[in-house]
Amino acid sequence: MSSAKNSSKEGFGKEQLTDHSTYDYINVFKNPSNLPINQIHLERTKYVLKKNLPKDVDFLEESADNIRMKWFDKVSEIIPALDKRWLPKCILHTFEPYTFTLSQEENKSFITKNLMFMESLEFLLTCDFHQFWCTILFEPSAAVSLRKFILNPIPHYQTEYLEDEYFDIYKTVFNMFILVYERLITFWVSEKEYIPKEFIYEKLLEKRLINLPIVNTLVFLYKHSNMDFINKLTTLYFDNTAQLDFQIHEVEETVNHTLMVFEMIGGHVCGFAKDAVIVPIAIPPRPLVFNLSWVYSVVNYLLNTVSLLNTLLQFYKPSIEMCLNKELPFRMPFIYATVYRELYVMLEDREELKQQKNLSDKVLDEINLGRSEFINVYHMFISHCIDKSLEYMGDIKQQEHVVETYLKLLTTALEDEYFICDYNLKYNIANQNEVFESCTNLDTTRTDFIVSCINKLQRNKTLQELSKLKKQTIEDVFKQFRPPIIEPDDEPTHIESALEDINENDIDVVIKDIVDMFPHLGDGFVLKCLECYNFQKSDVINAILEENLPPHLYEIPFDTIRIPPEPEPEKPVLAYRGKKPDYDDALKLLNDKSDIKELKSFVLEGIQYSNDHLYDDEYDDRYDYDAPIKVADNPLEEEVLTFNPNHEDLASDTSYSSDEEYDDNGKPVSKAGVNGNATGAQNNRSKMNFCEDPAVIRARREAKFQSKNPQRPQPPQKTKVVGKPKGQGQEKDVLKARDKKNVNKSSRANHSRKSGAQWKRTRGMVPS
C-alpha cells in the first residue's frame, strides 16, 4: 500500500526490475480536446523481455540502461483512459467494526485494521482524477472496502461509548470517508477532467455504491455534521427521473423490510404465533437463559431500524404516503408498548445489570433513544396530515380523507396507554387539534373525546406531575417508561405537601373567592376545577378567563352545587383504655385450645427436624438440593436440558453392596430370604428403609400365602400347546389346550400397566 501511494506521484507504466512488487504510476493523462474521460484514448509504452535469452548473461554487472537496450523490446499501445490496465498495484483494506458487547481489550483489532483502512482512504484521496476513477471502476477491493464501512457504521449515539484511541481512530475514519464519497459524486473538476453524470451513475449502480439503503445510511450518519454533502447526495439520487421506477421499488422494499423487522423483533421478544412465518434477521432467537448481550442486540437493532425509517421520511416525503398505504404507522403503537414493556420486565431485578454495568447502561440508553425515535416517526405521519390539510384548503373531498387519516392515527395510538401518554407528553395533542381545526371542518366532538380520554389516564397524570415537580425537560421525563415513583425534591414545595396543608376551611375560602368573581358558577363546579388544577387558585381563574378548561369539565353543569360531606359520628368514650381483652367471659377463656395447638405444632416441628437431620457417618451429597441449576428464562420455549450430578439414580449405586446386612440390634443377617426364606426377609427389614427391595416384598408375600394355603408340590407338566410341526396333524389334547389358551388369555396388553406401576410406586415398591 505505501509503495503504491508514494509511487503514484512519479508515474504509472514503468516497472523496476530490482523489485517487482512496486508499480510506478506515470501521469500520462492528457486532454487537449476537452473530451470527457470516458471518450479519451491514451498511448502506453512498456518494455517486454525478449525471447531466447542466452543462459550465461550476468545482469549484475550490467547497468539498467544497458539491460533495457539489449534484452528488452519497446512496445507501444493505445488503450482507453478508463481501463484496468492503468491500475496501480494496490490492495484496499476494509473497515473493522467495533463490537460493543465486548471489552476494549477484545476489540484490539479495531485499531490495527482500521489504521490500514485509513491508508486505503488516504490513497483514494491522493490519486489524481484519472487514477481515482480507474481504481473505483476496475479495482474489485475498492467497492468492497467502501461498502464495508456503510454496512457496519457507528451511529452518533454509539460514539459516546468509544474512549481514548478508539474514538480518535473512528473520528479520523469518519471524516476521511465523507471526503472520499464527496469525490465519488463529484463529476466535474475542470474543463479537462470531468466525466458524464449519466455514464458514471450507471457504473455506480452496478458497483452498488449508490442505492437507497446506502444513501439513507449516509444521510443518517452525516446529517448532523455536513448538510451540504447530504443535499448534494439526495439531489443526485432522488432527482434522477430516469430511475424513478427503480426508486419507487426500492422505497417499497425498504418499507416492507421495516414492517418485517418490527414483526420479527416482536416475535423474538414476546413470542410467535403458531402459524407465524419466521424470517431470519440479524439477531438470533431469544435464548432460554437470560443473556444481556442478546437484549442489547435487540435494542440496538430496533433503534437503528426506526432511526433509518425516520431519516427516510425526513428526506423523501413520498415515502410517508407509501407507509400509510402499507399501514405501517398503525402497527407502531402496538410494537412500542409490547416490545418495550417486555424488555423492561426481562431486565427487572437482574443481577447481570450490576455485574455488567457498562453494557446495562448502553441497553437502557438505547431503549430510551428507541422510544424517542418511535414517537418522532409517529409525529411525522401526524404532521404530514396537518400539512396536507393546509395544501388541500378549499377541496372538501381531499380534506375529508386527510381528516379520517388523522383521527385514525390518534384513535390507534389511544389503544395503547403507554404510547399515547408518551406521545402526548412530547407533542401536545390538544395543541395539534387546534391547528388542525383552524384549517379543516373537523368534528370537535371526536377530538375532545380523545383529549379527555388522555387526561383521564393515570399514566398521563403521573407524567405531568413528574414534569412539574422535578422541573425536568420532556426528554428527562421520557426516560421513565413505567409510572415513576415521585420522590421528594430538594425544595419542599411540592404538590403533596401543599394538599396536606389545605384543610376544609381553606377550601371553602378559596371556593368563595372564585364564586364572588364568577357568580354564574356553582361552588360544586368550582371544586372540580380546583381538583383538576391541584387547588391552585390563580390557575383556575386564568383558565376560566381564557376559556381554556379541560374538555371533561365542560361535561359538568356550570351551576353544580357543592354537597358537603356528612359529618363523621363521634367516637364513643371508652372507660377502659389500653389493650382490648381477648375474652368476653370466663367460658371462652376456659375453652381456649390455642395453647395446645401451638404446643402440638411445636412438637411436630421438632420431630420433623430431628428426623431430617439424623447423624450419618457416610454423608451422601446426592440429596443436596442447593446445587446451582440454570432455570429457563423464556417461558415460551422448551425447558433447559441440564444435568445435575447431585441427583443420580439410586438403583445404579452398587458401592455399598456386601454379603452381610445388619438388623436393628446390630446382628448380621443373611440374604437367603430373597429366595424363599420369609424369616430371613423379615429379619432383614429395617425401620430406616425408605424403599424396600421389591424382590424381598414378593418373597415375604409368597411365604405368607404358602403358610396359609399349603399345597403339595406337583411335578411340572409338559405343555400341550406346542404340538407337532405344522402339516403333520395335531392330537386332540393339543387342540383343546390351544382353544383353552385363546379363551382365557387377557383381553388387553399387559406390557404397559401404568395404574399398577403407580400403585407400586405409592407403596415404595418402585423407586421414583
C-alpha positions, -999 to +999 in steps of 0.1 A: +000+000+000+027+025+010+047+019-022+017+024-044+007+055-026+042+071-028+049+060-064+016+075-076+033+109-076+061+096-100+044+076-128+025+046-140+037+021-166+073+018-156+084-014-140+115-017-119+135-049-123+150-050-089+117-050-071+087-064-089+063-056-060+063-019-067+043-004-095+051+032-106+024+055-120+033+079-147+007+106-152+001+103-189-034+117-189-038+145-215-070+160-228-062+188-253-097+185-269-115+188-236-133+155-240-149+135-212-126+109-197-147+080-210-140+092-246-102+096-243-076+070-255-040+072-243-007+057-255+012+035-232+048+024-238+063-006-220+094-028-222+089-066-228+116-091-222+130-107-254+127-144-261+155-169-264+179-151-240+214-165-235+218-185-204+252-170-195+240-134-192+252-117-160+227-090-152+246-079-120+275-065-140+253-046-165+236-013-158+198-009-160+200+011-193+222-015-210+199-043-199+169-024-212+185-017-246+200-052-251+174-076-237+141-057-238+118-047-267+099-014-266+061-019-272+035+009-275-002+005-275-033+027-275-059+020-248-089+038-233-083+062-204-107+042-183-092+007-184-080-018-159-045-017-175-040+017-159-044+003-124-016+006-099-008-024-078-027-018-045-050-036-021-076-015-004-083-028+031-118-030+047-133-013+078-132-033+110-165-027+131-165-023+168-183-049+189-199-030+219-208-062+238-171-069+242-144-050+262-118-027+247-091-054+251-112-078+229-116-050+203-078-045+197-082-054+160-104-023+156-073-002+159-048-023+139-071-030+109-086+005+108-052+020+106-048+001+073-083+012+062-072+048+068-042+043+045-067+030+018-088+061+022-057+083+020-046+066-012-080+073-028-078+109-017-043+114-031-050+099-065-055+122-094-088+122-113-077+096-139-063+072-114-092+076-089-119+065-114-098+037-128-094+024-092-131+028-084-143+011-116-118-017-121-103-025-087-126-051-070-115-043-035-125-006-038-162-012-038-159-038-011-138-015+011-163+014+009-194-008+013-180-024+045-180+009+063-215+017+052-229-017+062-212-015+097-213+021+108-211+035+143-240+060+148-236+092+167-253+077+198-227+049+200-197+071+195-202+081+231-192+046+242-158+049+225-129+061+246-094+074+240-076+059+210-107+041+198-126+074+195-097+091+177-094+063+152-131+063+143-133+101+142-104+101+116-121+074+095-154+092+098-140+124+084-119+108+057-147+086+044-170+115+036-142+131+016-139+100-005-177+099-011-177+136-019-152+129-046-172+099-057-203+121-065-182+150-080-182+145-118-167+178-128-132+190-116-121+212-145-126+215-183-101+188-189-110+164-160-147+155-160-169+125-166-206+124-178-231+121-150-253+096-167-223+073-176-208+072-141-242+070-124-249+037-142-215+024-132-221+033-095-254+015-096-236-016-110-209-014-083-237-009-056-220+022-044-252+042-047-287+030-039-315+038-014-300+019+016-266+034+011-280+069+005-302+066+036-273+053+058-250+081+047-277+107+054-283+092+088-246+093+096-237+128+083-269+148+086-257+164+119-222+173+105-223+180+068-256+191+053-240+203+020-229+167+013-264+154+023-282+178+000-259+170-029-263+132-024-301+133-020-305+155-050-283+132-071-304+102-062-340+113-058-340+139-086-329+113-112-361+109-132-346+082-154-345+059-123-379+068-110-394+033-112-363+018-096-365+044-067-402+036-061-394-001-060-365+005-035-387+026-013-414-001-012-388-027-004-375-006+024-409-001+039-417-039+036-384-047+052-391-023+081-425-039+087-409-074+086-382-064+111-409-050+135-428-082+134-398-105+138-384-085+167-419-086+184-420-123+178-385-129+192-392-108+223-428-117+230-433-150+212-445-160+178-480-172+169-484-209+160-490-201+123-464-173+121-438-174+093-404-167+109-380-148+086-343-148+097-329-114+107-296-101+121-305-112+157-307-148+169-338-162+186-344-154+223-322-176+244-336-199+271-314-184+297-312-146+302-285-130+282-278-093+284-258-092+252-289-106+233-310-079+249-286-052+237-286-067+201-324-064+200-325-029+214-297-017+191-313-033+160-347-018+168-332+016+173-312+015+141-343+004+121-365+032+135-337+058+130-332+049+094-370+050+088-371+084+104-343+096+081-361+083+050-393+101+060-374+133+065-356+135+032-381+117+009-416+128+016-434+104-009-423+076+014-448+088+040-477+081+017-463+047+009-460+039+047-496+049+052-507+027+023-488-002+039-504+007+073-470+008+089-478+036+114-509+017+127-486-011+138-461+011+156-481+018+189-486-020+195-449-028+188-439+001+210-460-010+240-455-048+238-418-049+230-405-023+253-428-034+282-415-070+278-379-057+277-384-038+310-399-070+325-369-090+314-345-065+329-363-062+362-342-073+393-314-089+372-281-094+388-265-090+354-273-053+354-249-048+383-223-073+371-222-058+336-227-022+344-213-007+312-234-029+290-265-024+311-261+014+308-259+011+270-291-011+270-311+015+290-298+044+270-307+029+237-341+018+249-348+055+257-335+066+224-355+040+206-387+051+223-380+087+214-374+077+177-408+058+177-425+090+189-407+111+164-416+088+135-453+088+145-452+125+147-440+126+111-473+110+100-494+133+120-475+164+108-480+151+072-518+151+078-516+187+090-495+197+060-519+181+036-549+198+052-533+231+046-524+221+010-560+210+002-578+240+017-609+246-003-611+210-015-636+193+008-632+158-006-595+157-002-596+172+033-622+146+044-597+118+035-569+136+054-592+142+085-601+105+086-564+095+085-556+120+112-583+107+135-574+071+127-538+078+138-550+093+171-575+065+178-549+038+171-525+054+194-552+057+221-555+019+222-521+017+239-519+038+271-481+039+273-477+051+237-504+078+237-492+092+270-456+094+259-466+109+226-488+135+243-460+144+267-437+153+239-462+166+213-493+180+230-523+166+211-547+194+222-525+219+205-523+198+174-561+196+173-564+234+175-540+237+145-559+210+126-593+226+134-581+260+121-577+247+085-604+220+082-640+213+091-631+189+119-657+175+142-645+187+176-666+161+194-642+133+184-610+153+191-623+165+225-632+129+234-596+118+226-581+146+247-605+138+276-596+101+275-559+110+276-564+134+306-582+107+325-553+082+321-534+077+353-501+075+335-506+108+318-514+125+352-482+109+367-460+121+339-474+156+340-469+158+378-434+145+374-425+171+348-437+198+372-423+185+404-388+176+393-386+205+369-372+183+342-374+185+304-396+163+284-367+141+274-357+136+310-392+126+320-395+104+289-367+081+301-390+066+327-412+040+308-432+028+338-452+052+361-423+066+381-422+069+418-424+106+427-396+113+451-395+145+472-374+172+457-348+193+475-373+221+477-402+210+500-428+230+480-443+201+461-480+193+455-485+166+480-473+187+509-494+216+496-525+195+496-519+182+531-517+218+544-550+227+529-579+219+553-616+221+547-619+257+559-592+269+535-610+251+506-643+269+515-625+302+515-609+296+480-642+284+466-660+315+480-634+339+464-638+323+430-676+323+432-675+360+441-656+367+409-678+345+388-713+345+403-727+323+374-706+293+385-717+269+412-695+260+441-695+223+431-682+232+396-655+254+411-644+225+434-640+202+404-619+229+387-597+232+418-592+195+419-581+195+383-556+223+389-543+209+422-561+236+442-541+264+426-565+294+427-546+315+402-545+287+376-582+281+379-590+318+375-568+321+344-583+290+328-618+303+333-610+338+319-592+323+289-619+296+284-592+270+284-606+245+308-600+207+302-628+192+280-641+169+307-650+199+328-674+212+301-694+180+306-703+192+342-731+218+345-716+252+354-742+257+382-734+225+400-739+229+438-714+215+462-728+190+486-707+190+518-698+155+532-717+142+561-700+147+594-684+117+609-702+103+640-685+110+673-664+082+687-677+067+720-656+074+751-643+041+764-639+037+801-612+010+795-580+023+780-552+001+768-552-033+750-586-047+744-592-080+763-594-111+741-622-129+760-657-117+768-664-142+796-648-170+815-662-198+794-643-186+763-612-184+784-616-220+796-624-234+762-594-218+746-573-245+730-548-223+711-520-231+736-525-268+730-524-263+692-492-242+694-476-269+716-486-297+692-472-278+662-440-271+681-436-308+690-443-319+654-418-294+640-392-307+665-398-343+654-395-334+618-363-315+625-348-345+643-357-369+615-344-347+588-310-342+605-300-376+617-263-382+621-248-400+591-211-410+592-212-417+554-226-384+541-240-386+506-244-353+488-269-367+463-297-354+484-284-318+485-308-295+466-287-264+468-268-272+436-270-242+412-290-251+382-298-226+354-336-221+350-351-213+317-358-176+313-380-179+283-414-193+292-424-196+256-398-222+247-390-256+259-373-262+292-335-261+296-319-296+295-295-296+324-276-323+342-274-322+380-247-346+392-262-345+427-293-364+416-285-398+404-305-430+402-301-449+435-306-482+416-273-478+398-254-473+431-236-505+440-208-491+461-224-504+493-232-539+481-219-566+506-226-601+516-240-593+550-266-569+564-274-560+599-307-558+618-317-531+643-297-547+671-265-548+651-265-586+644-256-598+609-285-612+588-282-634+558-298-626+524-313-660+520-348-647+525-348-634+490-351-669+476-379-680+497-369-678+534-396-655+549-378-654+582-346-640+567-366-614+547-385-603+579-353-601+599-337-580+571-364-554+573-353-521+589-372-491+600-348-469+582-355-484+548-373-458+527-376-480+497-376-518+503-364-543+477-394-555+456-379-590+455-380-592+493-416-580+494-427-606+468-408-633+487-424-623+520-459-623+505-453-657+488-442-672+521-472-658+539-495-672+512-479-706+513-482-707+551-520-702+549-526-724+518-502-754+520-503-774+487-484-805+476-458-797+451-468-810+417-443-821+391-441-798+362-462-810+333-452-806+297-474-781+279-497-794+253-500-762+233-468-767+212-477-799+195-462-813+163-447-793+135-471-777+111-485-800+084-482-833+104-516-831+122-523-824+159-536-845+188-569-839+204-554-828+237-532-802+219-563-787+202-582-785+235-552-768+252-548-742+224-586-735+225-585-730+263-555-707+259-573-685+234-604-683+256-586-674+288-560-651+276-562-614+286-583-591+265-558-563+267-520-559+267-501-563+299-469-545+289-480-510+298-497-512+331-495-475+343-520-479+371-502-509+385-469-491+384-484-461+401-498-483+429-464-499+434-447-465+434-470-451+461-462-480+484-424-478+479-420-509+458-406-490+428-380-462+432-395-429+419 
